[in-house]
């Protein structure tokens, strides 16, 4: 007896990439200088933690939160 496969499809969320504005970069640098955590910066800028880390690396900005 053959089993029927479920016809239910899962829809993947479409990835929308936004360009970094000069004010986004300024805010990232400012928050990094204040030793703000990556997840907090991500929430403020409405971006993923990964996007924040990549951009900081490209800019040469340290995200080290240690004193």
Backbone as CSV, one residue per row, in Angstrom:
resi,resn,N_x,N_y,N_z,CA_x,CA_y,CA_z,C_x,C_y,C_z
1,UNK,0.827,-1.171,0.000,0.000,0.000,0.000,0.884,1.253,0.000
2,UNK,0.635,2.132,-0.954,1.443,3.343,-1.080,0.917,4.431,-0.158
3,UNK,1.846,5.147,0.461,1.466,6.255,1.338,1.357,7.536,0.512
4,UNK,0.369,8.334,0.839,0.217,9.613,0.161,1.096,10.654,0.844
5,UNK,1.730,11.471,0.016,2.534,12.563,0.561,1.627,13.754,0.836
6,UNK,1.935,14.467,1.848,1.159,15.640,2.218,1.308,16.721,1.147
7,UNK,0.212,17.327,0.779,0.220,18.376,-0.237,0.534,19.737,0.374
8,UNK,0.755,19.755,1.665,1.024,21.008,2.369,2.410,21.539,1.993
9,UNK,2.450,22.784,1.575,3.730,23.404,1.223,4.081,24.449,2.263
10,UNK,5.358,24.525,2.576,5.813,25.564,3.498,6.374,26.707,2.664
11,UNK,5.977,27.886,2.993,6.473,29.043,2.254,7.635,29.663,3.016
12,UNK,8.741,29.794,2.317,9.932,30.382,2.930,9.802,31.902,2.893
13,UNK,10.301,32.533,3.930,10.258,33.985,4.000,11.259,34.568,3.005
14,UNK,10.830,35.502,2.200,11.688,36.121,1.194,12.702,37.035,1.875
15,UNK,13.951,36.888,1.503,15.013,37.714,2.057,15.025,39.061,1.350
16,UNK,14.915,40.114,2.131,14.942,41.464,1.578,16.208,42.137,2.077
17,UNK,17.052,42.507,1.148,18.304,43.161,1.530,18.149,44.668,1.400
18,UNK,18.571,45.372,2.443,18.522,46.827,2.431,19.935,47.376,2.382
19,UNK,20.128,48.408,1.606,21.439,49.054,1.534,21.724,49.771,2.846
20,UNK,23.004,49.862,3.189,23.410,50.576,4.401,23.471,52.058,4.084
21,UNK,22.738,52.840,4.837,22.782,54.293,4.666,23.904,54.853,5.532
22,UNK,24.274,56.094,5.259,25.337,56.707,6.056,24.897,56.860,7.513
23,UNK,23.608,57.080,7.742,23.132,57.199,9.129,23.159,55.839,9.829
24,UNK,22.916,54.748,9.085,23.028,53.398,9.662,24.465,53.132,10.108
25,UNK,25.405,53.485,9.253,26.825,53.269,9.555,27.231,54.117,10.756
26,UNK,26.774,55.357,10.801,27.084,56.255,11.913,26.553,55.681,13.231
27,UNK,25.322,55.180,13.188,24.699,54.597,14.381,25.449,53.336,14.820
28,UNK,25.836,52.499,13.861,26.603,51.286,14.170,27.913,51.643,14.870
29,UNK,28.640,52.602,14.330,29.915,53.018,14.929,29.714,53.595,16.324
30,UNK,28.668,54.389,16.485,28.381,55.010,17.771,28.059,53.958,18.834
31,UNK,27.188,53.014,18.490,26.808,51.976,19.444,27.983,51.043,19.765
32,UNK,28.807,50.743,18.758,29.968,49.880,18.980,30.963,50.561,19.921
33,UNK,31.095,51.873,19.766,32.020,52.628,20.622,31.561,52.604,22.078
34,UNK,30.231,52.551,22.279,29.660,52.494,23.629,29.640,51.075,24.190
35,UNK,30.243,50.130,23.468,30.338,48.723,23.878,28.956,48.053,23.976
36,UNK,28.035,48.467,23.119,26.704,47.870,23.066,26.812,46.487,22.416
37,UNK,26.052,45.539,22.895,26.080,44.184,22.360,25.535,44.101,20.938
38,UNK,25.956,43.078,20.218,25.565,42.901,18.818,24.052,42.743,18.679
39,UNK,23.433,41.976,19.566,21.987,41.765,19.453,21.216,43.060,19.694
40,UNK,21.687,43.889,20.612,21.040,45.179,20.875,21.184,46.094,19.663
41,UNK,22.382,46.131,19.062,22.608,46.944,17.861,21.700,46.465,16.734
42,UNK,21.576,45.151,16.596,20.727,44.573,15.552,19.277,45.008,15.714
43,UNK,18.788,45.023,16.944,17.409,45.451,17.189,17.220,46.931,16.863
44,UNK,18.190,47.755,17.252,18.097,49.196,17.007,18.075,49.487,15.504
45,UNK,18.943,48.809,14.755,19.061,49.059,13.320,18.104,48.203,12.489
46,UNK,17.330,47.331,13.147,16.388,46.429,12.481,17.075,45.590,11.405
47,UNK,18.189,44.969,11.824,18.960,44.079,10.961,19.343,42.851,11.771
48,UNK,19.866,41.831,11.105,20.274,40.625,11.818,21.630,40.846,12.481
49,UNK,21.909,40.032,13.483,23.207,40.109,14.156,24.331,39.796,13.169
50,UNK,24.078,38.879,12.256,25.070,38.533,11.237,25.390,39.712,10.335
51,UNK,24.363,40.449,9.936,24.570,41.621,9.077,25.381,42.685,9.807
52,UNK,25.113,42.833,11.102,25.854,43.806,11.912,27.325,43.400,11.991
53,UNK,27.574,42.129,12.243,28.948,41.634,12.374,29.729,41.800,11.073
54,UNK,29.088,41.483,9.945,29.761,41.598,8.649,30.099,43.058,8.345
55,UNK,29.144,43.948,8.560,29.381,45.367,8.263,30.456,45.946,9.182
56,UNK,30.429,45.579,10.444,31.443,46.059,11.383,32.830,45.592,10.942
57,UNK,32.921,44.357,10.495,34.205,43.818,10.030,34.679,44.579,8.792
58,UNK,33.755,44.858,7.866,34.110,45.608,6.654,34.619,47.007,6.988
59,UNK,34.031,47.601,8.025,34.415,48.953,8.423,35.623,48.979,9.359
60,UNK,36.021,47.817,9.850,37.126,47.756,10.797,36.720,48.193,12.186
61,UNK,35.429,48.030,12.512,34.898,48.431,13.799,34.857,47.224,14.728
62,UNK,35.375,47.377,15.933,35.381,46.286,16.900,34.034,46.217,17.604
63,UNK,33.508,45.006,17.732,32.264,44.783,18.469,32.538,44.142,19.818
64,UNK,33.759,44.285,20.303,34.151,43.717,21.576,33.429,44.458,22.706
65,UNK,32.667,43.723,23.518,31.887,44.363,24.598,32.610,44.337,25.931
66,UNK,33.779,43.772,25.951,34.536,43.744,27.223,35.071,45.135,27.536
67,UNK,35.182,45.428,28.808,35.653,46.731,29.267,37.007,47.054,28.864
